[in-house]
Amino acid sequence: MAEVAPPQPIETDQPQSEIPSETPQDQQQQDGDVDMTPKGKDQQEEKEKEDEGEKIPEDACETLYLQNLNEKVRIPVITETLYSLFKPYRPLQPVIAHRNVRMRGQAFISFPDVQSANEARKDVSEFPLYGKPIQISFARGRSDSIVKRLEGDEKFDEHKAKRLEEKKKRRRDNPLRQKAQAKLKAEETGAAPAKKQRLQMPDEYLPPNSVLFIQNLPEGTTADDLREVFEVHAGLVEIRTIPAKKDIAFVEFADENAATVAKDALHNFKIDGETKMKVTYARK
């Protein structure tokens, strides 16, 4: 049999140690590590987001709080429908819903454990029930039925007493309730309730009329002094000074147009050569 010559090494100008070998990414993929290509990174991020969605929030409990329920549906119908909707997650009776205005369109439903409640929250959220998507979150605390089921009658009594006390405190601290009580107390004692201060429009923006309001008159200004200034404008009817407040006066003209001409001409006029008087329309 003829002898087969062994394969000869390929000649290259590069030293053998410099010939490229497998890249770190190739090696990682062969070893089963994470794919670091752009596509692999996207897939990894999606997986991480899914894992986050699977995590149970720190504030989770066995009771869910439902909002945005159709308020037109009767309470017995909505509770029965909700129980049927959540049946795959083993809900506990009763489903809590109220008729009062403050709690309308809301309900509470409990489950045997937090895991079941979390699954129900993820799966049923935004379900269009009677034409409205349900908004679901964890309740702020356990329901009475859960406490009684998991911790017994003694803990249940403590829980119920604490819940009722917190409810009373919230009602007592309600701003609307405090305002109503203050009004009632004022009526009983005969004291007038505090009135809000009305904001007045600045004199400069008052609507035009036939009476002018004169302010910032220098000391000693008389009605004759004002007449001498204002009678040069047609339509002057009357000048009224205020004895108790000698720095103001009212000047009446026959009509709005005449008053406007006088106002525009005499606003900031120095009646004594020094002090500017302020002329605006009078407040009706």
C-alpha positions in Angstrom: 0.0 0.0 0.0 1.3 3.4 -0.9 2.1 5.8 2.0 0.0 8.9 2.3 2.0 12.0 3.0 1.0 13.9 6.1 -0.7 17.3 5.5 1.7 20.2 5.1 1.2 23.4 7.2 -0.2 26.4 5.3 2.4 28.9 4.7 1.6 32.5 5.9 3.4 35.7 6.5 1.8 36.0 9.9 3.4 34.3 12.9 1.4 31.3 14.1 0.6 33.0 17.3 -1.1 36.0 15.5 -3.6 34.0 13.5 -7.1 35.0 14.7 -8.8 32.4 16.7 -12.4 32.2 17.9 -13.9 35.5 19.2 -15.0 35.8 22.9 -18.6 36.0 21.7 -18.2 32.8 19.6 -16.6 31.1 22.6 -19.4 32.3 24.9 -22.1 31.1 22.5 -20.4 27.7 22.3 -20.2 27.5 26.1 -23.9 28.2 26.3 -23.5 31.8 27.7 -25.7 34.8 26.8 -25.9 35.9 23.2 -24.4 39.4 23.2 -25.4 40.3 19.6 -27.9 43.1 19.2 -30.7 40.6 18.7 -29.6 38.7 21.7 -29.5 41.8 23.9 -33.1 42.7 22.9 -34.3 39.2 23.7 -32.5 39.3 27.0 -34.1 42.7 27.9 -37.5 41.4 27.0 -36.9 38.3 29.2 -35.9 40.6 32.1 -39.0 42.7 31.7 -41.1 39.5 31.8 -39.3 38.4 34.9 -40.0 41.8 36.5 -43.7 41.4 35.7 -43.7 38.0 37.4 -42.4 39.5 40.6 -44.9 40.2 43.4 -44.8 43.8 44.6 -43.7 44.5 48.1 -47.1 46.0 49.1 -49.0 43.0 47.8 -51.7 41.4 50.0 -54.5 38.9 49.4 -57.1 41.5 48.6 -57.5 43.4 45.3 -59.0 46.9 44.9 -61.1 47.3 41.7 -61.9 50.6 40.2 -63.7 52.0 37.1 -66.6 49.6 37.4 -69.8 50.5 35.6 -71.9 52.5 38.1 -75.2 51.8 36.3 -75.1 48.1 37.1 -76.8 47.1 40.3 -74.6 46.0 43.2 -75.9 42.4 43.4 -75.3 41.9 39.7 -71.8 43.4 39.7 -70.6 41.4 42.7 -72.0 38.1 41.2 -70.3 38.9 37.9 -67.0 39.7 39.5 -67.0 36.5 41.5 -67.6 34.5 38.2 -64.9 36.5 36.4 -62.3 35.7 39.0 -63.4 32.1 39.7 -60.3 30.5 38.1 -58.2 32.2 40.8 -60.3 30.9 43.7 -61.8 34.1 45.1 -63.3 34.2 48.6 -66.8 35.4 49.4 -68.1 38.0 49.8 -67.1 40.4 47.1 -67.4 43.9 48.7 -69.1 46.8 46.8 -71.0 49.7 48.2 -73.9 52.0 47.0 -72.7 55.2 48.5 -71.4 58.0 46.3 -67.8 57.9 47.6 -67.4 54.2 46.9 -69.4 53.9 43.7 -67.7 52.1 40.9 -65.3 50.3 43.2 -65.1 46.9 44.8 -62.8 44.6 46.9 -62.2 40.9 46.2 -59.9 38.6 48.2 -58.1 35.3 47.5 -56.6 32.5 49.5 -53.0 33.7 49.1 -50.9 36.6 47.6 -49.8 34.5 44.6 -53.4 33.9 43.5 -54.2 37.6 44.0 -51.2 38.6 41.9 -52.1 36.3 39.1 -55.7 37.6 39.0 -54.4 41.2 39.0 -52.1 40.6 36.0 -54.6 38.5 34.0 -57.9 40.4 34.6 -56.5 44.0 34.6 -58.2 46.2 31.9 -60.8 43.5 31.2 -63.8 45.3 29.6 -66.6 44.6 32.1 -69.9 46.1 31.1 -68.2 48.4 28.6 -65.5 49.7 31.0 -61.9 48.4 31.5 -61.3 47.3 35.1 -58.5 49.0 36.9 -56.9 46.7 39.5 -54.3 47.3 42.2 -53.5 45.7 45.6 -55.7 47.0 48.5 -53.9 49.0 51.2 -54.6 46.2 53.7 -56.1 42.8 54.2 -59.9 42.4 54.2 -61.8 41.2 57.3 -62.5 37.8 55.8 -58.7 37.2 55.1 -57.7 38.2 58.6 -60.3 35.9 60.1 -59.4 33.0 57.8 -55.6 33.2 58.3 -55.2 34.6 61.9 -58.3 33.5 63.8 -61.0 35.3 65.8 -58.7 37.0 68.3 -56.6 38.8 65.6 -59.7 39.5 63.6 -61.3 41.4 66.6 -58.1 43.5 66.9 -57.9 44.1 63.2 -61.6 45.2 63.0 -61.3 47.5 66.0 -58.2 49.2 64.5 -59.8 49.6 61.1 -62.9 51.2 62.6 -60.7 53.6 64.6 -58.8 54.6 61.5 -62.1 55.1 59.7 -63.4 57.4 62.4 -60.1 59.4 62.3 -60.3 59.9 58.6 -63.9 61.1 58.9 -63.0 63.4 61.8 -60.1 64.9 59.8 -62.0 65.3 56.6 -61.7 69.0 55.6 -65.3 69.2 54.3 -66.7 67.7 57.5 -64.6 70.2 59.6 -65.9 73.1 57.6 -69.6 71.9 58.0 -69.1 71.5 61.8 -67.6 75.0 62.1 -70.5 76.5 60.2 -73.0 74.6 62.4 -71.2 75.7 65.6 -71.2 79.3 64.4 -74.9 79.2 63.8 -75.5 77.7 67.3 -73.4 80.4 69.1 -74.8 83.2 66.9 -71.4 84.1 65.5 -71.3 85.0 61.9 -69.1 82.6 59.8 -65.9 84.1 58.4 -66.5 85.5 55.0 -64.0 85.3 52.2 -62.5 88.6 51.2 -63.8 89.7 47.9 -61.2 90.7 45.3 -62.0 94.1 43.8 -61.2 95.2 40.3 -58.5 98.0 40.3 -59.9 101.5 39.7 -58.0 101.8 36.5 -60.0 98.9 34.9 -63.5 99.9 36.0 -66.1 100.2 33.2 -66.9 103.7 31.9 -69.7 105.7 33.4 -70.7 109.4 34.0 -69.2 109.8 37.5 -65.5 110.2 38.1 -63.6 109.3 41.3 -60.9 111.8 42.2 -58.1 110.7 44.6 -54.9 112.0 46.0 -56.1 115.6 46.3 -53.7 118.0 48.1 -54.7 119.2 51.6 -57.1 122.2 51.5 -58.6 121.4 48.1 -62.2 122.7 47.9 -65.2 122.1 45.7 -64.6 125.5 44.1 -61.0 124.5 43.2 -62.2 121.3 41.5 -65.0 123.2 39.7 -62.5 125.6 38.3 -60.5 122.7 36.9 -63.4 120.5 35.6 -65.8 123.1 34.3 -63.6 123.8 31.3 -65.0 120.4 30.0 -68.5 120.4 28.8 -71.3 118.5 30.6 -70.2 119.1 34.3 -73.2 118.4 36.5 -72.1 118.2 40.2 -69.0 118.1 42.4 -69.2 116.2 45.7 -66.5 116.4 48.3 -66.3 114.0 51.3 -65.8 115.9 54.6 -64.4 112.9 56.4 -61.9 112.2 53.7 -60.6 115.5 52.2 -58.3 113.8 49.7 -61.1 112.4 47.6 -64.1 113.7 45.7 -66.7 112.7 43.0 -67.3 114.6 39.9 -70.5 113.9 37.8 -71.0 114.7 34.1 -74.0 114.6 31.9 -73.0 111.4 30.2 -70.3 108.8 29.9 -68.6 110.5 26.9 -68.2 113.8 28.7 -66.8 112.1 31.7 -64.3 110.1 29.6 -63.0 113.3 27.9 -62.4 115.0 31.3 -60.8 111.8 32.8 -58.3 111.5 30.0 -57.4 115.2 30.1 -57.1 115.6 33.9 -55.6 112.3 35.2 -52.3 113.1 36.9 -53.1 116.8 36.7 -51.2 118.8 39.3 -54.0 120.9 40.9 -51.6 122.7 43.2 -48.6 122.6 40.9 -47.0 119.7 42.8 -49.4 116.8 43.6 -50.8 114.6 40.9 -54.4 113.8 41.3 -55.7 110.4 40.3 -58.9 110.4 38.1 -60.7 107.1 37.4 -64.3 106.1 36.8 -66.3 105.7 40.0 -67.3 102.3 41.3 -71.0 101.5 40.8 
